[in-house]
Amino acid sequence: MIAYEMIQNLKEIYEGQACQERYEISKALFQCKISKGSPVGAHVMKMMGYIQTLEKLGFPLKIELATDVILQLLPDSFKPFVLNFNMNEIDKNLPQLLDMLLLKVT
């Protein structure tokens, strides 16, 4: 019985920490604005890191939602890219999306 109580106690302690970490990571992701003049590649890679961290915490985003979040947080200069991406229903994973964005920049 003592081992069971210890496990339950540890579970309660770490679930609270995971909840707080999930909150902080999702907040950072959803508020991730690119600074004017900053490289889009680094910005998207940072967002992909947040998405991967949420997945490790047990809260994976579906690829469609992750893509939408990334596209929504791009600067206005990417509006034509976003429109083309959505109109053509391009089906890409996040690294492929990053490659497409980097090609757009060059």
N, CA and C atoms as an extended XYZ file, in Angstrom:
318
Properties=species:S:1:pos:R:3:atomname:S:1:resname:S:1:resid:I:1 pbc="F F F"
N         0.821       -1.204        0.000 N   MET     1
C         0.000        0.000        0.000 CA  MET     1
C         0.857        1.257        0.000 C   MET     1
N         2.005        1.218        0.689 N   ILE     2
C         2.861        2.398        0.765 CA  ILE     2
C         3.390        2.763       -0.620 C   ILE     2
N         3.819        1.794       -1.409 N   ALA     3
C         4.334        2.057       -2.755 CA  ALA     3
C         3.255        2.694       -3.620 C   ALA     3
N         2.036        2.192       -3.515 N   TYR     4
C         0.919        2.744       -4.294 CA  TYR     4
C         0.697        4.210       -3.922 C   TYR     4
N         0.706        4.520       -2.635 N   GLU     5
C         0.496        5.896       -2.176 CA  GLU     5
C         1.620        6.813       -2.659 C   GLU     5
N         2.848        6.300       -2.661 N   MET     6
C         3.985        7.089       -3.147 CA  MET     6
C         3.827        7.402       -4.634 C   MET     6
N         3.420        6.399       -5.397 N   ILE     7
C         3.217        6.595       -6.835 CA  ILE     7
C         2.116        7.617       -7.085 C   ILE     7
N         1.038        7.513       -6.366 N   GLN     8
C        -0.074        8.455       -6.513 CA  GLN     8
C         0.377        9.875       -6.161 C   GLN     8
N         1.152        9.987       -5.091 N   ASN     9
C         1.641       11.294       -4.657 CA  ASN     9
C         2.558       11.901       -5.724 C   ASN     9
N         3.473       11.111       -6.249 N   LEU    10
C         4.368       11.593       -7.301 CA  LEU    10
C         3.586       11.983       -8.553 C   LEU    10
N         2.587       11.189       -8.871 N   LYS    11
C         1.753       11.477      -10.042 CA  LYS    11
C         1.079       12.837       -9.894 C   LYS    11
N         0.531       13.108       -8.726 N   GLU    12
C        -0.140       14.384       -8.478 CA  GLU    12
C         0.831       15.551       -8.593 C   GLU    12
N         2.031       15.375       -8.065 N   ILE    13
C         3.033       16.436       -8.112 CA  ILE    13
C         3.411       16.759       -9.548 C   ILE    13
N         3.734       15.733      -10.342 N   TYR    14
C         4.224       15.958      -11.695 CA  TYR    14
C         3.118       16.300      -12.684 C   TYR    14
N         1.891       15.893      -12.438 N   GLU    15
C         0.795       16.285      -13.321 CA  GLU    15
C         0.588       17.792      -13.265 C   GLU    15
N         0.726       18.378      -12.097 N   GLY    16
C         0.588       19.824      -11.959 CA  GLY    16
C         1.683       20.554      -12.709 C   GLY    16
N         2.899       20.042      -12.642 N   GLN    17
C         4.014       20.660      -13.369 CA  GLN    17
C         3.819       20.534      -14.875 C   GLN    17
N         3.355       19.377      -15.318 N   ALA    18
C         3.121       19.170      -16.753 CA  ALA    18
C         2.019       20.095      -17.251 C   ALA    18
N         0.997       20.298      -16.441 N   CYS    19
C        -0.099       21.199      -16.810 CA  CYS    19
C         0.427       22.615      -16.975 C   CYS    19
N         1.257       23.057      -16.045 N   GLN    20
C         1.828       24.402      -16.127 CA  GLN    20
C         2.755       24.524      -17.329 C   GLN    20
N         3.566       23.494      -17.583 N   GLU    21
C         4.472       23.527      -18.732 CA  GLU    21
C         3.680       23.554      -20.039 C   GLU    21
N         2.617       22.741      -20.132 N   ARG    22
C         1.763       22.755      -21.320 CA  ARG    22
C         1.175       24.140      -21.548 C   ARG    22
N         0.713       24.753      -20.482 N   TYR    23
C         0.143       26.096      -20.580 CA  TYR    23
C         1.175       27.090      -21.111 C   TYR    23
N         2.366       27.076      -20.534 N   GLU    24
C         3.410       28.024      -20.935 CA  GLU    24
C         3.846       27.802      -22.384 C   GLU    24
N         4.006       26.546      -22.790 N   ILE    25
C         4.431       26.240      -24.159 CA  ILE    25
C         3.349       26.631      -25.154 C   ILE    25
N         2.094       26.292      -24.861 N   SER    26
C         1.021       26.650      -25.793 CA  SER    26
C         0.852       28.158      -25.871 C   SER    26
N         1.023       28.854      -24.775 N   LYS    27
C         0.952       30.318      -24.775 CA  LYS    27
C         2.061       30.891      -25.661 C   LYS    27
N         3.264       30.385      -25.501 N   ALA    28
C         4.390       30.855      -26.316 CA  ALA    28
C         4.134       30.579      -27.800 C   ALA    28
N         3.591       29.413      -28.115 N   LEU    29
C         3.306       29.066      -29.504 CA  LEU    29
C         2.264       30.000      -30.106 C   LEU    29
N         1.155       30.170      -29.421 N   PHE    30
C         0.046       30.938      -29.977 CA  PHE    30
C         0.310       32.451      -29.988 C   PHE    30
N         1.331       32.893      -29.269 N   GLN    31
C         1.678       34.314      -29.268 CA  GLN    31
C         2.996       34.581      -29.991 C   GLN    31
N         3.492       33.611      -30.693 N   CYS    32
C         4.798       33.683      -31.350 CA  CYS    32
C         4.721       34.588      -32.580 C   CYS    32
N         5.084       35.828      -32.394 N   LYS    33
C         5.089       36.796      -33.499 CA  LYS    33
C         6.523       36.984      -33.964 C   LYS    33
N         6.674       37.089      -35.264 N   ILE    34
C         8.002       37.302      -35.826 CA  ILE    34
C         8.335       38.790      -35.766 C   ILE    34
N         9.557       39.081      -35.380 N   SER    35
C        10.007       40.466      -35.350 CA  SER    35
C        10.319       40.928      -36.767 C   SER    35
N        10.061       42.177      -37.038 N   LYS    36
C        10.320       42.722      -38.371 CA  LYS    36
C        11.804       42.555      -38.698 C   LYS    36
N        12.063       41.990      -39.865 N   GLY    37
C        13.426       41.785      -40.315 CA  GLY    37
C        14.058       40.485      -39.856 C   GLY    37
N        13.357       39.741      -39.000 N   SER    38
C        13.891       38.456      -38.525 CA  SER    38
C        13.710       37.391      -39.603 C   SER    38
N        14.619       36.426      -39.650 N   PRO    39
C        14.492       35.371      -40.665 CA  PRO    39
C        13.304       34.457      -40.384 C   PRO    39
N        12.541       34.172      -41.417 N   VAL    40
C        11.342       33.353      -41.264 CA  VAL    40
C        11.703       31.916      -40.885 C   VAL    40
N        12.840       31.434      -41.347 N   GLY    41
C        13.246       30.063      -41.036 CA  GLY    41
C        13.414       29.837      -39.545 C   GLY    41
N        14.107       30.743      -38.891 N   ALA    42
C        14.314       30.625      -37.440 CA  ALA    42
C        12.991       30.727      -36.690 C   ALA    42
N        12.121       31.595      -37.173 N   HIS    43
C        10.799       31.772      -36.545 CA  HIS    43
C         9.976       30.479      -36.637 C   HIS    43
N         9.929       29.890      -37.814 N   VAL    44
C         9.148       28.664      -38.005 CA  VAL    44
C         9.774       27.502      -37.232 C   VAL    44
N        11.088       27.437      -37.198 N   MET    45
C        11.747       26.363      -36.444 CA  MET    45
C        11.440       26.483      -34.944 C   MET    45
N        11.380       27.716      -34.426 N   LYS    46
C        11.028       27.910      -33.021 CA  LYS    46
C         9.605       27.410      -32.765 C   LYS    46
N         8.696       27.728      -33.681 N   MET    47
C         7.314       27.279      -33.530 CA  MET    47
C         7.226       25.753      -33.613 C   MET    47
N         7.990       25.159      -34.516 N   MET    48
C         8.006       23.700      -34.631 CA  MET    48
C         8.527       23.074      -33.340 C   MET    48
N         9.480       23.733      -32.693 N   GLY    49
C         9.982       23.252      -31.404 CA  GLY    49
C         8.901       23.250      -30.338 C   GLY    49
N         8.102       24.314      -30.306 N   TYR    50
C         6.981       24.370      -29.355 CA  TYR    50
C         5.986       23.243      -29.638 C   TYR    50
N         5.705       23.018      -30.910 N   ILE    51
C         4.761       21.965      -31.298 CA  ILE    51
C         5.286       20.599      -30.886 C   ILE    51
N         6.581       20.359      -31.070 N   GLN    52
C         7.191       19.089      -30.672 CA  GLN    52
C         7.171       18.923      -29.154 C   GLN    52
N         7.388       20.007      -28.430 N   THR    53
C         7.352       19.937      -26.967 CA  THR    53
C         5.954       19.587      -26.479 C   THR    53
N         4.939       20.188      -27.079 N   LEU    54
C         3.565       19.840      -26.699 CA  LEU    54
C         3.292       18.363      -26.955 C   LEU    54
N         3.805       17.849      -28.060 N   GLU    55
C         3.624       16.425      -28.370 CA  GLU    55
C         4.294       15.557      -27.309 C   GLU    55
N         5.493       15.924      -26.884 N   LYS    56
C         6.204       15.167      -25.849 CA  LYS    56
C         5.456       15.192      -24.521 C   LYS    56
N         4.723       16.274      -24.284 N   LEU    57
C         3.941       16.386      -23.051 CA  LEU    57
C         2.607       15.639      -23.140 C   LEU    57
N         2.345       15.044      -24.309 N   GLY    58
C         1.109       14.280      -24.472 CA  GLY    58
C        -0.026       15.078      -25.069 C   GLY    58
N         0.283       16.226      -25.697 N   PHE    59
C        -0.736       17.072      -26.295 CA  PHE    59
C        -0.377       17.396      -27.738 C   PHE    59
N        -0.382       16.381      -28.589 N   PRO    60
C         0.005       16.630      -29.985 CA  PRO    60
C        -1.061       17.438      -30.721 C   PRO    60
N        -0.583       18.327      -31.588 N   LEU    61
C        -1.489       19.063      -32.474 CA  LEU    61
C        -1.579       18.280      -33.777 C   LEU    61
N        -2.763       18.191      -34.321 N   LYS    62
C        -2.891       17.578      -35.645 CA  LYS    62
C        -2.122       18.441      -36.632 C   LYS    62
N        -1.617       17.818      -37.670 N   ILE    63
C        -0.792       18.509      -38.661 CA  ILE    63
C        -1.518       19.712      -39.264 C   ILE    63
N        -2.816       19.574      -39.484 N   GLU    64
C        -3.583       20.674      -40.074 CA  GLU    64
C        -3.607       21.889      -39.154 C   GLU    64
N        -3.821       21.654      -37.859 N   LEU    65
C        -3.854       22.758      -36.902 CA  LEU    65
C        -2.471       23.362      -36.732 C   LEU    65
N        -1.449       22.534      -36.648 N   ALA    66
C        -0.084       23.035      -36.518 CA  ALA    66
C         0.279       23.903      -37.723 C   ALA    66
N        -0.090       23.446      -38.914 N   THR    67
C         0.174       24.217      -40.132 CA  THR    67
C        -0.577       25.543      -40.101 C   THR    67
N        -1.852       25.512      -39.718 N   ASP    68
C        -2.647       26.740      -39.636 CA  ASP    68
C        -2.031       27.746      -38.668 C   ASP    68
N        -1.574       27.267      -37.518 N   VAL    69
C        -0.975       28.160      -36.530 CA  VAL    69
C         0.273       28.816      -37.111 C   VAL    69
N         1.117       28.031      -37.744 N   ILE    70
C         2.336       28.581      -38.337 CA  ILE    70
C         1.995       29.607      -39.411 C   ILE    70
N         1.070       29.263      -40.288 N   LEU    71
C         0.709       30.187      -41.367 CA  LEU    71
C         0.076       31.474      -40.837 C   LEU    71
N        -0.723       31.364      -39.779 N   GLN    72
C        -1.385       32.549      -39.224 CA  GLN    72
C        -0.408       33.515      -38.566 C   GLN    72
N         0.710       33.002      -38.106 N   LEU    73
C         1.661       33.847      -37.390 CA  LEU    73
C         2.800       34.350      -38.267 C   LEU    73
N         2.675       34.160      -39.573 N   LEU    74
C         3.661       34.710      -40.498 CA  LEU    74
C         3.373       36.191      -40.717 C   LEU    74
N         4.381       36.953      -41.113 N   PRO    75
C         4.140       38.380      -41.378 CA  PRO    75
C         3.241       38.585      -42.593 C   PRO    75
N         2.699       39.767      -42.705 N   ASP    76
C         1.774       40.101      -43.796 CA  ASP    76
C         2.387       39.891      -45.177 C   ASP    76
N         3.683       39.991      -45.275 N   SER    77
C         4.334       39.801      -46.581 CA  SER    77
C         4.161       38.379      -47.118 C   SER    77
N         3.718       37.458      -46.267 N   PHE    78
C         3.508       36.073      -46.680 CA  PHE    78
C         2.052       35.782      -47.041 C   PHE    78
N         1.202       36.810      -47.056 N   LYS    79
C        -0.215       36.590      -47.383 CA  LYS    79
C        -0.410       35.897      -48.726 C   LYS    79
N         0.300       36.296      -49.791 N   PRO    80
C         0.137       35.572      -51.062 CA  PRO    80
C         0.527       34.094      -50.957 C   PRO    80
N         1.589       33.817      -50.208 N   PHE    81
C         2.016       32.433      -50.007 CA  PHE    81
C         0.932       31.643      -49.289 C   PHE    81
N         0.384       32.219      -48.217 N   VAL    82
C        -0.652       31.547      -47.421 CA  VAL    82
C        -1.895       31.303      -48.271 C   VAL    82
N        -2.285       32.293      -49.047 N   LEU    83
C        -3.449       32.155      -49.918 CA  LEU    83
C        -3.234       31.028      -50.921 C   LEU    83
N        -2.081       31.001      -51.562 N   ASN    84
C        -1.756       29.950      -52.526 CA  ASN    84
C        -1.734       28.581      -51.848 C   ASN    84
N        -1.141       28.522      -50.677 N   PHE    85
C        -1.049       27.266      -49.931 CA  PHE    85
C        -2.443       26.720      -49.634 C   PHE    85
N        -3.323       27.585      -49.150 N   ASN    86
C        -4.676       27.153      -48.784 CA  ASN    86
C        -5.551       26.872      -50.014 C   ASN    86
N        -5.412       27.673      -51.051 N   MET    87
C        -6.232       27.479      -52.253 CA  MET    87
C        -5.894       26.160      -52.951 C   MET    87
N        -4.622       25.790      -52.907 N   ASN    88
C        -4.188       24.565      -53.575 CA  ASN    88
C        -4.221       23.348      -52.660 C   ASN    88
N        -4.705       23.554      -51.428 N   GLU    89
C        -4.818       22.474      -50.446 CA  GLU    89
C        -3.555       21.622      -50.420 C   GLU    89
N        -2.439       22.304      -50.291 N   ILE    90
C        -1.150       21.627      -50.276 CA  ILE    90
C        -1.041       20.803      -49.005 C   ILE    90
N        -0.675       19.543      -49.170 N   ASP    91
C        -0.575       18.605      -48.051 CA  ASP    91
C         0.900       18.358      -47.754 C   ASP    91
N         1.440       19.067      -46.782 N   LYS    92
C         2.857       18.971      -46.439 CA  LYS    92
C         3.008       18.790      -44.937 C   LYS    92
N         4.091       18.103      -44.545 N   ASN    93
C         4.409       18.053      -43.124 CA  ASN    93
C         5.153       19.343      -42.763 C   ASN    93
N         5.455       19.538      -41.501 N   LEU    94
C         6.040       20.808      -41.074 CA  LEU    94
C         7.432       21.058      -41.661 C   LEU    94
N         8.331       20.074      -41.715 N   PRO    95
C         9.618       20.345      -42.366 CA  PRO    95
C         9.461       20.725      -43.849 C   PRO    95
N         8.498       20.123      -44.535 N   GLN    96
C         8.259       20.473      -45.934 CA  GLN    96
C         7.701       21.891      -46.052 C   GLN    96
N         6.833       22.269      -45.120 N   LEU    97
C         6.315       23.636      -45.093 CA  LEU    97
C         7.465       24.617      -44.883 C   LEU    97
N         8.363       24.302      -43.964 N   LEU    98
C         9.524       25.153      -43.720 CA  LEU    98
C        10.353       25.303      -44.992 C   LEU    98
N        10.593       24.204      -45.694 N   ASP    99
C        11.347       24.267      -46.958 CA  ASP    99
C        10.655       25.179      -47.969 C   ASP    99
N         9.336       25.063      -48.071 N   MET   100
C         8.588       25.910      -49.010 CA  MET   100
C         8.715       27.389      -48.634 C   MET   100
N         8.652       27.671      -47.345 N   LEU   101
C         8.777       29.058      -46.889 CA  LEU   101
C        10.177       29.590      -47.164 C   LEU   101
N        11.188       28.756      -46.965 N   LEU   102
C        12.552       29.191      -47.233 CA  LEU   102
C        12.771       29.449      -48.706 C   LEU   102
N        12.142       28.647      -49.567 N   LEU   103
C        12.237       28.873      -51.009 CA  LEU   103
C        11.567       30.188      -51.410 C   LEU   103
N        10.484       30.517      -50.735 N   LYS   104
C         9.754       31.756      -51.016 CA  LYS   104
C        10.619       32.962      -50.693 C   LYS   104
N        11.431       32.840      -49.644 N   VAL   105
C        12.270       33.945      -49.186 CA  VAL   105
C        13.434       34.187      -50.155 C   VAL   105
N        13.954       33.109      -50.720 N   THR   106
C        15.134       33.271      -51.599 CA  THR   106
C        14.748       33.653      -52.995 C   THR   106
